[in-house]
Amino acid sequence: MRTRTFAGTPVGAVGLGCMPMSWAYNLAERDDEASVALIREAVELGVTFLDTADVYGLGHNETLVGRALSGLRDRVVLATKVGLRAEPGGAMGRDGSPGHVRAGAEESLRRLGTDVIDLYYLHRVDPRVPLAETWGAMAELVAEGKVRWLGLSEVTVAQAEEAHAIHPVAAVQSEMSLWTRDPMGVPGGTAGGAPGAGALAAEGPGDVVGWCAAHGAAFVPFSPLGRGFLTGTVTSADFDDKDFRSRNPRFQEEALRQNMRIVEVVRRVAERRGATPAQVAIAWVLAQGEHVIPIPGTKKVRYLRENAAAADLDLTAEDLAELDALPAPVGGRY
């Protein structure tokens, strides 16, 4: 696979989001043995930028990833996150307290079966705790050798600037795809409340992708396939009630119907390029900058291979212009 550089380290241009193996999507299909095999195959394919978090499956995902990487740990850049906490009823609250950060790191190290976390993200900024306090606690973990690099998730440019002044921001992770362009500073009703209290400012996060390029940080898009929608395989709102998308505004029946016009364009470009819609969607994300490393998630090996192959798809100026002109989606992302 083609590579991109993260913090001076070559990694596969397309990474792997491990969350769907444990959380949020069609849990009836969860298969730990298959997921372990998939992660190990991913590394062999050159997919070496792996992403998890302490809250995915309430620790299950980290344990799964740690098990899969036995004997392979030194071949990957391993990212996990802290800053969310499960609350009664299944909701997610935010906790950026230094105590939670420190305890969370120790638990993540144990579950992952490693002595150092390569990339440690603040999953969401806690509005009740000054960012400087949270980020300072995370910087202490770097000084202690428990973490190599620090990242932020779903932040504004102003928040990235604030953190960067205290300790370098190595990566910013946010949702970005053909139908979610908020981190590019593109308005259009795609912003929505993130898990837990609070949300991004009404005017959007600003050009976070550009900020990362200017400050030597990676930009890491999650859900580059629009939570599966941009693959063209989601044609009706018949999700299991435990599937996150069953409550997502964009996937409600009428919104889904209107949003199909987005998929129609992606399909048209895919046919012209001899590729799949998923590969076109990932290739568009990759085209937004050499510092951009998308992390599509999957539980199926055939989709892993398809996603990895997107690294070799070069879209033409005509393709990009057509995709850039797509209409804004109907419905918020949360």
C-alpha positions as CSV (number, residue, x, y, z in Angstrom):
1,M,0.0,0.0,0.0
2,R,1.0,3.6,-0.6
3,T,2.1,5.2,2.7
4,R,1.7,8.6,4.3
5,T,3.7,10.0,7.2
6,F,2.5,10.3,10.7
7,A,4.9,12.0,13.2
8,G,7.8,11.0,11.0
9,T,6.6,7.4,10.8
10,P,5.4,5.8,7.5
11,V,1.9,4.3,7.8
12,G,-0.6,2.9,5.3
13,A,-2.4,5.7,3.6
14,V,-5.7,4.0,4.6
15,G,-6.0,3.0,8.3
16,L,-8.6,0.9,10.1
17,G,-11.2,2.0,12.6
18,C,-11.9,-0.9,14.9
19,M,-15.0,0.5,16.6
20,P,-17.6,-1.5,14.5
21,M,-16.2,-4.7,15.8
22,S,-17.5,-4.0,19.3
23,W,-19.9,-1.1,19.3
24,A,-22.6,1.0,17.5
25,Y,-23.2,-1.1,14.4
26,N,-25.3,-4.3,14.1
27,L,-24.0,-6.0,17.2
28,A,-25.7,-9.2,16.2
29,E,-22.9,-9.7,13.7
30,R,-20.1,-9.3,16.3
31,D,-17.6,-12.1,15.9
32,D,-14.4,-11.7,17.9
33,E,-12.5,-14.5,16.2
34,A,-13.2,-13.0,12.8
35,S,-12.3,-9.6,14.0
36,V,-8.9,-10.7,15.3
37,A,-8.2,-12.4,11.9
38,L,-9.3,-9.2,10.1
39,I,-7.0,-7.0,12.1
40,R,-4.1,-9.4,11.5
41,E,-4.8,-9.4,7.8
42,A,-5.0,-5.6,7.8
43,V,-1.5,-5.4,9.0
44,E,-0.3,-7.8,6.3
45,L,-2.0,-5.6,3.7
46,G,-0.1,-2.5,5.0
47,V,-3.0,-1.1,7.0
48,T,-0.8,0.0,9.9
49,F,-2.7,3.0,11.4
50,L,-5.2,1.4,13.8
51,D,-7.8,3.2,15.9
52,T,-9.8,2.2,19.0
53,A,-11.1,3.8,22.2
54,D,-11.7,2.9,25.8
55,V,-15.5,3.3,25.5
56,Y,-16.0,1.1,22.4
57,G,-17.8,-1.8,23.9
58,L,-16.8,-0.6,27.3
59,G,-13.2,-1.8,26.9
60,H,-14.0,-4.8,24.7
61,N,-12.6,-3.2,21.6
62,E,-9.2,-2.4,23.2
63,T,-8.9,-5.9,24.5
64,L,-9.8,-7.3,21.1
65,V,-7.2,-5.1,19.3
66,G,-4.6,-5.9,21.9
67,R,-5.2,-9.6,21.4
68,A,-5.1,-9.3,17.6
69,L,-1.7,-7.4,17.7
70,S,0.1,-10.0,19.7
71,G,3.4,-10.4,17.9
72,L,2.6,-7.5,15.5
73,R,2.6,-4.6,17.9
74,D,5.8,-3.0,16.5
75,R,4.4,-3.0,13.0
76,V,1.6,-0.5,13.7
77,V,0.8,2.9,15.0
78,L,-1.8,2.3,17.7
79,A,-4.3,5.0,18.7
80,T,-6.8,5.0,21.5
81,K,-8.8,7.7,23.3
82,V,-9.9,9.0,26.7
83,G,-12.5,11.6,27.7
84,L,-15.8,9.9,27.5
85,R,-17.5,7.9,30.2
86,A,-20.5,5.5,30.1
87,E,-23.5,6.8,32.1
88,P,-26.6,4.9,33.3
89,G,-29.0,4.1,30.5
90,G,-26.2,3.8,27.9
91,A,-25.6,7.5,27.3
92,M,-22.0,8.8,27.0
93,G,-20.9,11.7,29.2
94,R,-17.7,13.7,29.0
95,D,-14.9,13.5,31.6
96,G,-11.8,15.5,31.0
97,S,-10.6,15.5,34.6
98,P,-6.9,14.8,35.1
99,G,-7.8,11.8,37.3
100,H,-9.9,10.3,34.6
101,V,-7.2,10.8,32.1
102,R,-4.6,9.1,34.2
103,A,-6.8,6.2,35.2
104,G,-8.0,5.8,31.7
105,A,-4.5,5.5,30.3
106,E,-3.5,2.8,32.8
107,E,-6.6,0.8,31.9
108,S,-6.0,1.2,28.2
109,L,-2.4,0.1,28.5
110,R,-3.5,-3.0,30.3
111,R,-6.3,-3.9,27.9
112,L,-4.1,-3.3,24.8
113,G,-1.3,-5.4,26.3
114,T,1.3,-2.7,25.6
115,D,3.7,-0.5,27.5
116,V,3.1,2.6,25.4
117,I,0.2,4.1,23.5
118,D,1.4,5.6,20.2
119,L,-1.4,8.2,19.8
120,Y,-3.6,9.2,22.6
121,Y,-6.6,11.3,21.7
122,L,-8.9,13.4,23.9
123,H,-12.1,11.9,22.6
124,R,-14.2,15.0,23.3
125,V,-13.4,18.3,25.1
126,D,-15.2,18.4,28.5
127,P,-16.8,21.9,28.8
128,R,-16.7,21.6,32.6
129,V,-12.9,21.2,32.7
130,P,-10.5,23.7,31.2
131,L,-8.8,22.2,28.2
132,A,-5.4,23.2,29.6
133,E,-6.0,21.0,32.6
134,T,-7.0,18.0,30.5
135,W,-4.2,18.5,27.9
136,G,-1.7,19.1,30.6
137,A,-2.5,15.7,32.2
138,M,-2.2,14.0,28.9
139,A,1.2,15.8,28.3
140,E,2.4,14.3,31.6
141,L,1.8,10.8,30.2
142,V,4.1,11.6,27.3
143,A,6.8,12.8,29.8
144,E,6.4,9.5,31.7
145,G,6.9,7.5,28.5
146,K,3.4,6.0,28.6
147,V,2.2,7.8,25.4
148,R,4.2,8.9,22.4
149,W,2.0,11.5,20.7
150,L,-1.2,13.4,21.6
151,G,-4.3,14.0,19.5
152,L,-7.7,15.7,19.7
153,S,-11.1,14.6,18.4
154,E,-13.9,16.7,17.1
155,V,-12.5,20.1,18.0
156,T,-12.5,23.6,16.6
157,V,-9.5,25.4,15.3
158,A,-9.5,27.6,18.4
159,Q,-9.4,24.5,20.6
160,A,-6.6,23.0,18.6
161,E,-4.6,26.2,18.9
162,E,-5.1,26.3,22.7
163,A,-3.9,22.7,23.1
164,H,-1.0,23.1,20.7
165,A,0.4,26.0,22.7
166,I,0.8,23.7,25.7
167,H,2.0,20.5,23.9
168,P,2.2,19.6,20.2
169,V,-1.0,18.3,18.6
170,A,0.1,15.3,16.5
171,A,-3.3,14.6,15.0
172,V,-6.9,15.7,14.9
173,Q,-9.6,13.2,14.3
174,S,-13.1,14.3,13.1
175,E,-15.8,12.9,11.0
176,M,-15.3,13.8,7.3
177,S,-16.6,12.4,4.1
178,L,-18.3,13.4,0.9
179,W,-21.4,14.3,3.0
180,T,-19.7,15.7,6.1
181,R,-17.3,18.5,5.2
182,D,-17.4,20.5,8.4
183,P,-13.7,20.1,9.2
184,M,-12.8,21.7,5.9
185,G,-14.6,24.9,7.0
186,V,-17.5,24.1,4.7
187,P,-20.9,25.0,6.2
188,G,-24.1,23.5,5.0
189,G,-26.0,22.0,7.9
190,T,-23.8,19.0,8.4
191,A,-22.6,19.8,11.9
192,G,-24.4,18.2,14.8
193,G,-24.1,17.5,18.5
194,A,-21.3,15.1,19.4
195,P,-21.8,12.4,22.0
196,G,-22.1,13.8,25.5
197,A,-22.8,17.3,26.7
198,G,-22.3,20.2,24.3
199,A,-21.6,20.4,20.6
200,L,-19.4,22.2,18.2
201,A,-20.1,25.9,17.8
202,A,-23.0,26.7,15.5
203,E,-20.7,28.3,13.0
204,G,-18.7,25.1,12.7
205,P,-15.2,24.0,13.7
206,G,-13.4,26.1,11.1
207,D,-10.8,24.8,8.6
208,V,-9.4,22.1,10.9
209,V,-7.9,20.2,7.9
210,G,-6.0,23.3,6.9
211,W,-4.9,23.9,10.4
212,C,-3.4,20.4,10.6
213,A,-1.5,20.9,7.4
214,A,-0.1,24.2,8.6
215,H,1.0,22.8,12.0
216,G,2.5,19.4,10.8
217,A,-0.3,17.4,12.3
218,A,-2.2,14.5,10.7
219,F,-5.9,14.9,10.0
220,V,-7.7,11.6,10.6
221,P,-11.2,11.3,9.2
222,F,-13.5,8.8,10.8
223,S,-16.6,7.6,8.9
224,P,-15.1,8.4,5.5
225,L,-17.8,6.1,4.0
226,G,-20.6,8.1,5.7
227,R,-21.4,5.3,8.1
228,G,-21.8,3.0,5.2
229,F,-24.1,5.2,3.2
230,L,-21.6,6.2,0.6
231,T,-20.9,2.5,-0.4
232,G,-24.3,2.5,-2.1
233,T,-25.4,-0.6,-0.1
234,V,-27.7,1.2,2.3
235,T,-31.0,1.7,0.5
236,S,-33.6,1.5,3.2
237,A,-33.9,2.5,6.9
238,D,-34.3,-1.1,8.2
239,F,-31.6,-1.1,10.8
240,D,-31.5,-3.2,14.0
241,D,-32.7,-1.0,16.9
242,K,-29.3,-1.4,18.5
243,D,-27.6,0.1,15.4
244,F,-26.6,3.7,15.8
245,R,-28.0,4.6,12.4
246,S,-31.6,3.7,13.4
247,R,-31.7,7.0,15.4
248,N,-29.5,9.0,13.0
249,P,-31.4,11.8,11.3
250,R,-29.7,11.2,7.9
251,F,-30.9,7.6,7.9
252,Q,-34.6,8.2,8.5
253,E,-36.7,7.1,5.6
254,E,-37.4,10.5,3.9
255,A,-33.9,11.9,4.5
256,L,-32.4,8.6,3.2
257,R,-34.5,8.9,0.1
258,Q,-33.4,12.4,-0.6
259,N,-29.8,11.6,0.2
260,M,-29.7,8.9,-2.5
261,R,-28.9,11.7,-5.0
262,I,-25.4,11.9,-3.4
263,V,-24.8,8.2,-3.9
264,E,-26.0,8.4,-7.5
265,V,-23.1,10.8,-8.3
266,V,-20.6,8.6,-6.4
267,R,-21.8,5.6,-8.4
268,R,-21.4,7.5,-11.6
269,V,-17.8,8.4,-10.8
270,A,-17.1,4.9,-9.7
271,E,-18.3,3.4,-13.0
272,R,-16.2,5.8,-14.9
273,R,-13.1,4.9,-12.9
274,G,-13.6,1.1,-12.8
275,A,-13.9,1.3,-9.0
276,T,-16.5,0.8,-6.3
277,P,-18.4,3.7,-4.7
278,A,-16.6,3.0,-1.4
279,Q,-13.2,3.4,-3.1
280,V,-14.2,6.7,-4.7
281,A,-15.4,8.0,-1.3
282,I,-12.1,7.1,0.3
283,A,-10.1,8.4,-2.6
284,W,-11.8,11.8,-2.4
285,V,-10.9,12.0,1.3
286,L,-7.3,11.1,0.5
287,A,-7.2,13.8,-2.1
288,Q,-7.8,16.5,0.5
289,G,-4.1,16.5,1.5
290,E,-1.1,14.3,2.0
291,H,-1.5,14.7,5.8
292,V,-5.0,13.1,5.6
293,I,-5.2,9.4,6.8
294,P,-8.8,8.1,6.8
295,I,-9.8,5.2,9.1
296,P,-12.8,3.4,7.5
297,G,-14.2,0.7,9.8
298,T,-15.4,-2.7,8.9
299,K,-16.0,-6.2,10.2
300,K,-15.7,-8.0,6.9
301,V,-12.5,-9.0,5.2
302,R,-13.8,-8.3,1.7
303,Y,-14.5,-4.7,2.6
304,L,-11.1,-4.3,4.3
305,R,-9.5,-5.3,1.0
306,E,-11.7,-3.0,-1.0
307,N,-11.0,-0.1,1.3
308,A,-7.2,-0.7,1.3
309,A,-7.2,-0.7,-2.5
310,A,-8.7,2.8,-2.5
311,A,-5.2,4.0,-1.7
312,D,-4.2,3.3,-5.3
313,L,-7.1,5.2,-6.9
314,D,-6.2,8.5,-8.3
315,L,-9.2,10.7,-9.0
316,T,-9.0,13.1,-12.0
317,A,-9.7,16.8,-11.8
318,E,-13.1,16.0,-13.5
319,D,-13.9,13.4,-10.8
320,L,-13.0,15.8,-8.0
321,A,-15.0,18.7,-9.4
322,E,-18.1,16.5,-9.8
323,L,-17.7,15.2,-6.2
324,D,-17.0,18.7,-4.8
325,A,-20.3,19.9,-6.3
326,L,-22.4,17.3,-4.4
327,P,-25.4,18.8,-2.6
328,A,-25.4,19.0,1.2
329,P,-27.1,16.0,2.9
330,V,-30.6,16.1,4.4
331,G,-30.4,15.7,8.2
332,G,-27.8,16.3,10.9
333,R,-25.1,13.8,11.6
334,Y,-26.2,13.2,15.2
